Amino acid sequence: MIEQSIESIDWLQSVFEEPIDNFLAYHDYLWPYAALLCKIADVEGLELSDNIIQMLNFYPDGVDEPFAKDDESSEEKLNQWAKRCKRRKELISTIKFHIDEFDRIAEEQGAYSYQGKGKKGKG
């Protein structure tokens, strides 16, 4: 794995650590994180789930669950907001899965051996 991919994976891990991922459940766009995962996958020849790829079609938010319409009742708006929150959490979980998977692959390839990060130990 190239150094830029490893640095990107490390950065993504830091973004999606607790308690930050709780913040992401309600704030911030998910699209940039999906785009970065896609770039890493393209460069390294790794596969991504359809959920990640589909997130790129929903710029800038990345969530495929629509917002409530202005003419809907308060209850309908609340239900739609709950659906969006649930979907965001599912997508965050998918992003975290791929980050962990890419990290595991990097470790298997010995990609961390040149960094003193304690992942594979610096020799």
N, C-alpha and C positions, 0 to 999 in steps of 0.2 A: 504494500500500500504506500502511496506517495505521502510525503510529509504534510501537504496541504489537506489531504483527506483525513489524516489522523488528527490534525489540529482542529478541523471542522467537527469531527466526531466528539472530540474532547469538549469543544465549545458547546455543542448541542447537549451533551451530558450535563454541563454546568447549568444550562438554561432550564432543563427539565428536571432538576433536582427538587426535592421537597424543600421548603414550602412553596417555591416558585411555581411549580406546576399547578398548585391550587389557584394562584393568580391567573395563570393561563386558562383555567377553566372558564373564566368569565371575561377576561380582558386580552387584548393584543390579537393580532392576526396570526393565523396558523399557516397561511400560504407561504411566507418566506422560509419557514422551517421545512415544509414539504419540498419546496424548490431546492433547498440546499441538500436534502437527502437525495433528490433526483440527480443532482449534479454529482454527488459522491458516487451514487450507483452507476451513472454513465461512465465516469472516469475509471472506476474500479471494476466494472463489469459485474455488478451485483444486481440482484432482483429486488423489486419493491412490490408491495401489495397494490391491488387496484385502488384501494382507498386513498393511498398516498398520491397516486397518479391523478385520481379524480379531483383531489383537493386543488390541483393546479388550474382546474377549470372554473374555480370559484374564487377568483381574485377579487378583492384583497383578503377576504375573510378566510377562505378555504373550507367553509362549512356548507354542505349541500342541503341543509335544512333552511327553508326560506324564512325571512322575517315576517312578522305579523303585518297584516294590511291595516291601514288607518281606519277603514270602515268596519273592522271587526269589533265585537264586544270585548269588554275588559277580560271576561273569562276566556274567550278565544285567544286573546293576546297573551294572557298568562300561560295558557296551554301551549301555545306556539313557542313562547320563550323557554318553557320547560323542555320541549322537544329539542330546541337548538342547544340548550345546555347539555342535555344528555348526549346529543350527537358530538358536540365539541369534546366531551370527556372521552367518548369512544375514539375519536380521531387522535386525541392526545395520547391515549393508551397505545394506539397503533404507531404513532411517531416514536414513542418511547421504546416500543418493541424493536423497531428498526434500528434505532440508535444503539441499543444493547446488542443487537445482532451484528451490526457493523463493527462494534467494539470487540466482540468475541472473535470475529473473523480476523481483525487486525492483530489481536493477541495470538491467534493460531499461526498467523504468518510471521510472527516475531517482529512485527512492526514497531513495537514499543521498546525494543531492546536498545535502540540508540538514544532514547530519552530517559532521563533519570526520574521517571514518574512512579516508579514502584510497581508498574503494571507487570512487566516482564523482568524487571531488574536491569540495571545498567552494569555491563560487564567490564 
